[in-house]
């Protein structure tokens, strides 16, 4: 009974520490106007993605009218070259683009954290091999490597896009986590844990990961922005999944299906500009959130 009470007390203490940490983070975050603006924009797009079937006026995969109709009360952003409603395409594209961005960022951070922690904590030849491999991936040009992976795996796949972005995007996270791990493992409390016989797994889970997690969270925000930009670029070049209407795919079809010269010889702006604006707004919101995270992690970055 005594051991159970001790375990229960420790669990409650950790829960309280976590709750207090979240409250402290939220109280600091609320003081950042750029951070609140970025969060508001991102939440707007997340809610749009979640409730896309209820917000979208039409099925984005179904023809609703004649091709290349300009904006009107019936079609807020007109129609594309096969008569599909562009406004509905962009609403559903929010879901696809955000899913690819967050999923690719998650896998990227997991891979980078695993490599960085193992390399930094174990050291020696393991560190040397992992870091040299990281250097090789890092120096390869990103977009050509992504295109090569898409060609190898097959471009017409939503999941292959996520896999390709994850394979190429983890190197920066690995180097950052390794650097932090090298610093943390030399601290007194880690040495004390080793002295009382704590195993490597215990030290990594209880000391290393909790201390690098704030940096990992900030990095993940930037990884989402980078993944969304990369997906849009690949889709624009024709390496996206034609079965899913992301913002990048909307731009691709506008470029390949006559959107640039559809309106009596002039570009169909309602087809070209909106997806670019949405991508820019989402990336800007993520950058604002990431900068706020960095200011909270490193108080010296806060404006005085």
C-alpha positions, 0 to 999 in steps of 0.5 A: 500500500505504501508503494502504491501511495508513493506512485500515486503521489508522484503521478499527481505531482507530475500531472500538476507540474504539467498543468502548471507548465501549460498555464505558464506557457499560455499566460506568456503566449497571451501577451504576444500579439503576433502569436495570437494573430498567427494562432487565430489564422491557423485555427480558422483554417483548421476549423475550415478543414474540419467542417469542410463538408458543411461549409462547401457549397458544392462537391469539388469533384463534381461539375456544377456549371460551364467552364471558366465562369467568373466569380458571381453570387452563385460561385464566389470564385468562379469555376475551373476548366471543367466547371467545378466550383473553385471556392469548394475546391479551396475549402477541401484543399485546406483539409488536404494541405494541412493534413500533409503539412502536419503529418509530414512534420510529425514524421520528420520530427520523430525521425530527427529526434530519434537520430539526434538523441541516439547520436548525442547520448551514445556518442562515439562511432554511433554519433559519427556514422549518424551525423555523416549520414545526416550531412549527406542527406542535408547537402543534397538539393531538396526539391530535386531529391523530393522529385526523385523520390516521388518518381521512384515511389509513384507520384499519384499517392497522398501518403507517398507525398508525406513519406517523401517530405519526411525522408528529406526534412529531418536533418535539421531537427536531428542536428538541433536535438543532438546539440541539446542532448550533448549539453543536457547529458553533461548536467549534474542531475544526469550524472547523479542518475547515472551514479545511482544506476539509472539505465540509458532508457530511463535517462533519455525518457526522464531527463533528455526528452523533457528538456528538448521537447520545447525546442522540438515543438518550436521546430515542428511548427516550422516543419509544418510550414516547410512541408506545406510549401514543399507540397505546394511546389511539388504539386504545382510541378505535377507531382501531387496526387490528382485524387486529392485537391490540395491548394498546390494541385489547384495551382497546378491545374490553373497552370496546365489547363488554360487558367493563365489565358482564360479570361479573354486572353487575360489570366483567370485571377479567381483561379490563380490568386486565391490558392497562393494567398491561402498558402501564404497566409497559412505559412505566415501564421505558422511562422508567427506561432513559431517565433512566439514559441522561440521567444517563450523558450528563450526569454532573451528574444522577447521584445522589451 
